[in-house]
Amino acid sequence: MSRFLKNAKRWGFMRAIYATIMGRLRPWLMLSQIRLQRARLISSPENSRTRVASSDDLQRASVELAEHFDPEFVQDALRRGDVCVAAFDDQKVAAFAWRSFSTAPHTDGLWVSFPRSCCYCYKLFTLAEYRGHHILDSEVTENLAAQRGCTHLVTFAETHNFPSINRSNRIGATVVGYAGYFLFFGRPYPLRSFGARKHGF
């Protein structure tokens, strides 16, 4: 079955068409939803397998998931004060997301900035066999952000990244604007909506 048919079966025909168009435009255009979620101090589920990854966890993941845990990237992230929140199956990292409290790298040489009142979520990934099981508890991140004085979590997902959009809907993150960039002869030109500017993204 083609990728288009798989997407149509999972997300619907119109969404599959949109994803195909945006996928073709991706070498020149990136467009994302900006979402906010309030950070609260709450109790994490007792059976949660999610925690802040330790240095031992990250070292083990750099071997098991070398494609996603490049040592140079990890060291740079830790130096900036970023934190990796991960869900574990025994000692194995099954899903993870990085959290930043300053600025964070994107692609094409761009960086993301946001207000100090926000904790930014980036580089989310779940191993294929764990997808759809919602194993990365958002409560852990909410507690982490609130403990550091942040009032909100901010994230973005490309407008055709329907798994991420569904996850954001599930945890109550609200769309506040749009941002992205287009590439012209290899040079990125950022763009953002009024809502993104208003929220300091």
N, C-alpha and C positions, 0 to 999 in steps of 0.2 A: 504494500500500500504506500502511495506517495506521501510525502510530508504534508502536502496540501490536504489530502483526503483525511489524514490523521487529525490535522488541526480542525478541519470541518466537522469531523465526528465528535471531537472533544469540546470545541468552542462555538461551533455554529458556522454556517456558510459565510456570512458577512464578516465575521471576525477573522476567518481564515483568509479571505480576500485581502482584508486590511493588513494582516500580518505579512502576507506575501508582498504587498506593495511596499510596506515599510522596510521589510527585509532587503528588497532590491535597492531601496534608497539609502540604506545604511552606510554605504561608503561615502555618502555626501551629506546626509542629514541624520541627526539624532534628536528625537523629541520625547520628553518624559513628563510624567505627572509628578508634581511635588506634593508630598503628603505629610501631615502633622498628626501626632498622637500624643495625648497628655501623658506625662510620666508621673506615676504614683508609687508610693511605698505600699506594697501589698505582699501578702504571704504567697510564696511560690508553692506549687503543688508538692505534696510530700513525696510523690513518686517521680518527681522531675529528674530527668537525666541531663538537664542543661546546667552548665556552670561556666564560669570564666576559665578559659583554658590556661593551665600553668605552663611554665617554661618546659617542663618535661612533656606535657601534652603536645606543645607546639613542635618540639624536637621530634617526637614520634610521628606526628602528622607530616612533617617535612620529608619523611621517608615513605610513609604509606600513601600520602597524597601530594607527591612532589610537585605536580603541575599547579597546585593551588596554594602551596606553602613554600614558595621560593624563599630561601634563607635571607637573601638581601632585602626582599619586601618585608618579611617578618621583622627583621632588625630595625628597618626604617620606621615601620609602624609603631613598634614598641618605644623607640626613641621619641616619637611624637606624643606618646602617651595614649595611643590607641589600645583597645582591648579586644580580644577575640572571645566571643561567647559561642560555645559549642555544645551540641547534643552528642552524647556518647552512647554507644552500644558496648557495654563492658568498658574496655580501654580504647576502643576504636572511635575516631571522630566520624559521626554519621552525617552531621550537618553543622554549619558554622556561619557566623556573620561577624564582621568587624565593626566596632563602634569607635567613633572619633569624637573628641571634645574640642578640637581646634580646626584644622583643615584636613582634607583628605584627597588623595590622588584619584583622578579619573583616567580616561584614555586620551589619546591624541595630544598628550602634553598638557592637558587641562587639569585644574584643581578645583575642588568644591569648597566654598566658604559658606558659613552660616552663623547665626547669632550664638553668643556664648550661653544663652539660655537653652540651647538645643544640643542634643546628642544625635549625631548623624550615623546612620546605618548604611554600610556599603559592603560590597563583595560577599553577598549571600550565596551559599551553595549547599545543596543536599545531594548525597549519593543517590543514584537512580533507584536502588532497592528500598529506600526510605521515603521517597517522594509520595505525597498525598497522605502521609500519616501525622503531619503537624507535630513533629517531635521537638522542634526548637521552641521552647516556651518563651513567649514574649515577656512574661512576668519578671524573669531574671534581668532582662535589659531595662525594664521600667524601674526596678529597684536600683540597679546600678546607676542609671541616669539621675534618679531622684536623690540618691545618696551623695551625688556630686553637685547637687544644686541645680540641676537642669529641670525645667518645667515641661519640656516637650521632647519627643523623638521626631526627627525629620528623616525622610528617605525619599528616593525617587525611583521610578521604574519606567522603562520605555513604554510608550502607549500601546505597544503590541505585545508586551510581556505579560500575558494574561495570568500565568501562575502567580507572579508577584503581585499583580493587581488584586487577584482573588484573596491572597494572603492578607494584603493590606485591608481589604474590606472586612475580612473575618476578625481582625484584631481591632477594628474601629478607627483606623487611620483615615483622615479626611483630606480630600483633594483641596489644596489651597492655591494652586497655580500650575503653570507649565514652564519648563525650561529645556534648553538643548543648545545645539549649535549646528551650523552647516560648514562644510569644508570646501574651500575654493583654492585650487592649486596647492593643496596640502596644508593650507593655513586655516585654523578654526576661527569661526566668528560666532561667539556665544549670543544667545537670545533668551529672553525670559518674559513672562507675562507680568501684568501689574500685580497679581497675587503673589508671585514669586519675589518680586521686588519688595512688596509690602512686608513680607515675612523674612527679609534679609538673606534670601538664598541667592 
